Amino acid sequence: MADTFTIKVFFRGDWCPWCNGYLRDFNGHLETIRGLGGSVVGITSQIGNQSKENNGLNFDIQVDAENVEAKKYDIFITPKAETPLAEVDGMYEHGMVQPGVVVEDADGKILYRWAIVPSEMNFGGATDRPLVADIVGALENIITHGSAPDDFGSTDMAYLEQSHPDQHKMVMDYLASLK
């Protein structure tokens, strides 16, 4: 049976604690998503990405080093010189995709689209992602009633601490190192 929709989860890379937590959340909702007739794919521009293995994900990760998919859906791309791995040869040569979520049906119709605009207030694009539970709930409404609510909760430090304490510790250690 072909999928009726695909959730494309754009993320920075396997080094990003916010991305790891978010991908784990999608993995936790995978049974419901598949029950609705959908699939999930993670998309990153990080060559050599190990997110699937590192996080025990049950969906595929696609490496799109040239950001073709991100450009197709107007997902923000940070230029290489502005990435945390700017000095690493061969990494993010065409820029680093920022967080985004696109839900596309089998006919190519966009059912839902969200993309971050990096700023200092959202840790350069790390926080303020729509909660996966809310996206899945919206998909259930779309499939059942043809429309979705507009109000979504979003990720923040409390979310990361509660849902993914190991990733929260990484962020806190990083912030402490800046002092």
C-alpha positions as a printed Julia matrix, in Angstrom:
179×3 Matrix{Float64}:
   0.0    0.0    0.0
   1.37   3.41  -0.96
   1.64   6.14   1.66
  -1.1    8.77   1.52
   1.27  11.41   2.92
   4.91  11.9    3.85
   6.23  14.01   6.7
   9.56  15.53   5.72
  11.5   16.62   8.78
  14.35  18.98   7.92
  17.1   19.17  10.56
  20.62  20.51  11.01
  22.61  17.4   11.89
  23.43  14.61  14.32
  25.41  17.01  16.54
  22.29  19.11  17.33
  20.56  18.12  20.6
  17.31  19.87  19.6
  17.28  17.97  16.3
  17.94  14.65  18.03
  15.08  15.21  20.47
  12.73  16.23  17.67
  13.59  13.2   15.54
  13.04  10.96  18.58
   9.61  12.55  19.05
   8.65  11.69  15.46
   9.93   8.16  16.06
   7.69   7.95  19.13
   4.63   8.88  17.02
   5.59   6.68  14.08
   2.99   3.98  14.77
   0.19   6.57  14.76
   1.56   8.24  11.61
   1.75   4.9    9.81
  -1.74   4.05  11.07
  -2.98   7.22   9.36
  -1.32   6.06   6.12
   1.81   8.17   6.34
   5.55   7.91   6.52
   8.37  10.04   7.9
  11.73  10.92   6.38
  14.41  13.08   7.98
  16.34  15.38   5.66
  19.7   16.96   6.48
  22.52  18.54   4.53
  25.12  16.96   6.86
  27.31  14.52   4.95
  27.93  11.35   6.97
  24.92  11.94   9.21
  24.43   9.25  11.88
  21.07  10.34  13.32
  19.25   7.12  12.45
  21.84   4.95  14.2
  22.52   7.31  17.11
  18.84   7.76  17.96
  17.47   4.31  17.06
  15.11   5.79  14.48
  12.7    3.58  12.56
  12.49   5.88   9.55
  15.0    6.86   6.9
  17.35   9.83   6.92
  18.12  11.41   3.57
  21.33  13.38   3.13
  20.7   16.25   0.71
  24.09  17.98   0.7
  23.02  20.44  -2.0
  19.75  21.35  -0.21
  17.59  20.63  -3.25
  14.63  19.57  -1.08
  15.01  22.53   1.29
  14.99  24.96  -1.63
  11.92  23.22  -3.11
   9.94  23.9    0.1
  11.53  27.25   0.97
  13.25  25.97   4.12
  15.89  28.36   5.46
  19.52  27.48   4.64
  22.37  28.95   6.68
  25.46  29.75   4.57
  28.46  27.51   5.3
  30.5   30.37   6.78
  27.82  30.9    9.43
  27.46  27.25  10.49
  28.99  25.73  13.65
  31.1   23.49  11.39
  32.29  26.22   9.01
  35.95  25.18   9.37
  35.32  21.49   8.58
  36.23  20.64   4.99
  33.5   18.85   3.07
  30.77  19.74   5.57
  27.83  21.96   4.6
  29.48  23.07   1.35
  26.09  24.3    0.1
  24.91  25.57   3.48
  23.15  23.97   6.43
  19.42  23.33   6.27
  17.51  24.71   9.24
  14.55  23.02  10.97
  11.38  22.62   8.98
   8.46  20.24   8.6
   6.54  19.61   5.39
   3.61  17.23   5.12
   2.92  16.37   1.5
   0.21  14.08   0.16
   0.76  11.48  -2.55
  -0.31  13.99  -5.22
   2.26  16.57  -4.1
  -0.21  18.83  -2.29
   1.27  20.49   0.81
  -0.96  19.69   3.79
   1.25  21.46   6.32
   4.44  23.48   6.21
   6.51  25.06   8.96
  10.04  26.47   8.75
  12.16  28.28  11.31
  13.78  31.63  10.69
  16.95  31.51  12.8
  17.41  34.26  15.36
  19.17  34.85  18.65
  15.84  34.33  20.43
  15.46  30.74  19.15
  19.1   29.66  19.59
  19.85  30.22  15.92
  16.89  28.09  14.81
  17.03  25.35  17.45
  13.9   26.05  19.5
  10.3   27.03  18.74
   9.5   23.95  16.64
   5.87  22.84  16.55
   5.25  19.92  18.9
   5.12  16.59  17.09
   1.99  15.57  19.02
   0.25  18.69  17.69
   1.33  17.96  14.1
   0.04  14.38  14.38
  -3.23  15.66  15.91
  -3.59  18.12  13.05
  -3.04  15.31  10.53
  -5.77  13.28  12.21
  -8.1   16.3   11.84
  -7.1   16.82   8.2
  -7.81  13.18   7.38
 -11.05  13.07   9.39
 -12.45  16.58   8.85
 -10.43  18.09   6.01
  -8.86  20.88   8.09
  -6.41  21.4   10.92
  -6.18  23.76  13.9
  -3.83  26.73  13.67
  -2.56  26.67  17.25
   0.48  24.52  17.96
   2.62  24.29  21.06
   6.34  24.71  20.46
   9.62  23.4   21.78
  11.51  25.36  24.42
  14.03  24.64  27.19
  11.34  23.17  29.48
  10.24  20.81  26.69
  13.81  19.66  26.08
  14.5   19.17  29.8
  11.3   17.19  30.34
  11.25  15.15  27.14
  14.96  14.66  26.41
  17.07  15.31  29.54
  20.25  13.98  27.93
  19.95  16.49  25.09
  19.03  19.27  27.56
  22.26  18.58  29.47
  24.23  18.98  26.23
  22.65  22.39  25.64
  23.24  23.5   29.22
  26.89  22.34  29.11
  27.35  24.29  25.88
  25.8   27.43  27.35
  28.01  27.11  30.44
  31.08  26.85  28.2
  30.26  30.27  26.7
  30.66  32.06  30.03
